[in-house]
Amino acid sequence: METQLRVAERSAISASIEFSLDGYLDGVADATMIFRSAVDAHLQDGSEGACWQLARRIADLVRGLEDMQQALEMRPAGQAPSEDAGGATTLAPLTGLGRLLRDMKRQVTGFAIESGFTLRGRRVPAPLAADVQELTDEVCAAIDALVEISRPERQQGLAAEAGRRGVGWHEAQADRLSMAILRRILADEALDVEARLLLAQFVEEIDRLADQAESVASELGSDRRSVMATAGGGYAH
């Protein structure tokens, strides 16, 4: 039987891990804000220097978050993440969020590289800019919703996320918007074929982040259902 001191130590370690995870998730939210600013700069033909500044900011931030992730996952024996009855840990979201961050950094760097070009086909036509901004808002909302359900205090309540405007809702909105924008781009005969392809790729890259967020949320929900089924002696569906 564990002594009261040992129980207290485990409780303190668990609280420390949850605090560290909250810090990591705050960093993901910061990266999302940088991504939003990078899209704004791209839409407004921002200066090359400003675009590269955003690229450096997100690169430094993601590097720091990767170090945090490694430190959390490599804690020595006796300081492992807290587990529930089925063995799921509070650190379950880290792998999927890490993929999302790397893709976000790649896109912001791509915007900075493109800022050095002046080809007309690399710029978003003014009539489409508002629609692309709306798409970006939904994508960022999906990531923000993922961050919130990844927080330790929220992981027990993942099932309730489906009834709100959570990750899946925003991802569906992003899909609807991206398809509408793509149809407009492909039907615009004022643009040459190369310009249409470049613009379509730009829109698909933005929407891709919402798809990734929804995939991570689905993985978390599936893990949680499996844990609940194991704890209850049933089977996950």
Disulfide bonds with the S-S distance in Angstrom:
none
